[in-house]
Amino acid sequence: MRVEWDFGPEAPVGIGRLLALLAAIEASGSIAGAARQTGLSYRNAWGLINAWQSYFGQALIVTARAHGSTLESFARRLLEADRGARQSLARTLDSASQPMRALSLQPAEQGASTLRFAASHEPLLNDLIRQLRLDRANASVTLSTHGSLESLLALSARRCDIAGFHCPVGELGRDIWALYRAQHGLPRLHLIGFARRRQGLILARGNPKQVRGLSDLSRTDLRFVHRQPGAGTRLAFDLLARRAGLDTRALNAGDEEHTHAAVAALIASDEADAGLGLEAFAHRLGLDFIPLFEEMYFLALRDVPASRLAAQSLSARLLRPDWRARADGLSGYSLTEAGLQYDLAGAERLLFGS
């Protein structure tokens, strides 16, 4: 049994990795060494630290030239609280987990099932997964995070039951939509609207490099952070760059990141100057933002009778007023289409107006 801290939907991702990183820094006195020990790049380690420093409003690390790095008292108290809680819980959890372990060795009962999501990074989807895990008493719900294209391919290969993916609204999205539909073995899909989101350039607070648009990204003094190949955001950026005559090979780009949160965290920590991502994450960290396009995030299921009950249940949940109210605190979000169901032709009309 694994216990994880939950600071709520507004918190950055990766509290478990942060605590492991802090413990490694405490032991080694080196951020670089701690990053290697915990499987993070140096940039990702600083991005994680800065994201949580911003959330807590407290410094976590003290760095001194030639003297390595040490933990601030707040970070030490975090580790002490974590260790104390785990020690207190260890014996109780071990005893309580015995019935669960025994059950896990029994054959699955009729009607028990796992609902598997493979999805592009979307913060509200984490909330949905938590709700579904509470509701599905005799089943489990899993979520693996991939790019949009990889998520659809996972659905095609039956490695998931529901794929989360996104596509720009308007002409920008036509080529991306065509790419999705052209994938070999992609089944006939039934789609549920999840969220309409705004993407654009995330920039350092105050925009100190005076970035005005895509053409500025070619400057050698401007560090750009990419999303991974196959991510819907990366596909959109490559299209935008081609339309703007921007040679993406000439960008001053470092490591590729797998989430909007990681892109924003790197920029907030001055490890990068610009990246394409969601307005909500720029707003959360107090960063500047230049909007570039809107997109629709969909949940895709196989269009077969066996998926209809899951589709109806998800749709009903997303149509509820309390769910749609979640957009109120997210900059650049609309849940107007949340829960609405589409075939591919209907989704194309929503995206492209034809």
Rosetta blueprint (number, residue, H / E / L):
1 M L
2 R L
3 V L
4 E L
5 W L
6 D L
7 F L
8 G L
9 P L
10 E L
11 A L
12 P L
13 V L
14 G L
15 I H
16 G H
17 R H
18 L H
19 L H
20 A H
21 L H
22 L H
23 A H
24 A H
25 I H
26 E H
27 A H
28 S H
29 G L
30 S L
31 I H
32 A H
33 G H
34 A H
35 A H
36 R H
37 Q H
38 T L
39 G L
40 L L
41 S L
42 Y H
43 R H
44 N H
45 A H
46 W H
47 G H
48 L H
49 I H
50 N H
51 A H
52 W H
53 Q H
54 S H
55 Y H
56 F H
57 G L
58 Q L
59 A L
60 L L
61 I E
62 V E
63 T E
64 A E
65 R L
66 A L
67 H L
68 G E
69 S E
70 T E
71 L E
72 E L
73 S H
74 F H
75 A H
76 R H
77 R H
78 L H
79 L H
80 E H
81 A H
82 D H
83 R H
84 G H
85 A H
86 R H
87 Q H
88 S H
89 L H
90 A H
91 R H
92 T H
93 L H
94 D H
95 S H
96 A H
97 S H
98 Q H
99 P H
100 M H
101 R H
102 A H
103 L H
104 S H
105 L L
106 Q L
107 P L
108 A L
109 E L
110 Q L
111 G L
112 A L
113 S E
114 T E
115 L E
116 R E
117 F E
118 A E
119 A E
120 S L
121 H L
122 E L
123 P H
124 L H
125 L H
126 N H
127 D H
128 L H
129 I H
130 R H
131 Q H
132 L H
133 R H
134 L H
135 D H
136 R L
137 A L
138 N L
139 A E
140 S E
141 V E
142 T E
143 L E
144 S E
145 T E
146 H L
147 G L
148 S H
149 L H
150 E H
151 S H
152 L H
153 L H
154 A H
155 L H
156 S H
157 A L
158 R L
159 R L
160 C L
161 D L
162 I E
163 A E
164 G E
165 F E
166 H E
167 C E
168 P E
169 V L
170 G L
171 E H
172 L H
173 G H
174 R H
175 D H
176 I H
177 W H
178 A H
179 L H
180 Y H
181 R H
182 A L
183 Q L
184 H L
185 G L
186 L L
187 P L
188 R L
189 L E
190 H E
191 L E
192 I E
193 G E
194 F E
195 A E
196 R E
197 R E
198 R E
199 Q E
200 G E
201 L E
202 I E
203 L E
204 A L
205 R L
206 G L
207 N L
208 P L
209 K L
210 Q L
211 V L
212 R L
213 G L
214 L H
215 S H
216 D H
217 L H
218 S H
219 R L
220 T L
221 D L
222 L L
223 R E
224 F E
225 V E
226 H L
227 R E
228 Q L
229 P L
230 G L
231 A L
232 G H
233 T H
234 R H
235 L H
236 A H
237 F H
238 D H
239 L H
240 L H
241 A H
242 R H
243 R H
244 A L
245 G L
246 L L
247 D L
248 T H
249 R H
250 A H
251 L L
252 N E
253 A E
254 G L
255 D L
256 E L
257 E E
258 H L
259 T L
260 H H
261 A H
262 A H
263 V H
264 A H
265 A H
266 L H
267 I H
268 A H
269 S L
270 D L
271 E L
272 A L
273 D L
274 A E
275 G E
276 L E
277 G E
278 L E
279 E H
280 A H
281 F H
282 A H
283 H H
284 R H
285 L L
286 G L
287 L L
288 D E
289 F E
290 I E
291 P E
292 L E
293 F E
294 E E
295 E E
296 M E
297 Y E
298 F E
299 L E
300 A E
301 L E
302 R E
303 D L
304 V L
305 P H
306 A H
307 S H
308 R H
309 L H
310 A H
311 A H
312 Q H
313 S H
314 L H
315 S H
316 A H
317 R H
318 L H
319 L H
320 R L
321 P H
322 D H
323 W H
324 R H
325 A H
326 R H
327 A H
328 D H
329 G H
330 L L
331 S L
332 G L
333 Y E
334 S E
335 L L
336 T L
337 E L
338 A L
339 G L
340 L L
341 Q E
342 Y E
343 D L
344 L H
345 A H
346 G H
347 A H
348 E H
349 R H
350 L H
351 L H
352 F H
353 G L
354 S L
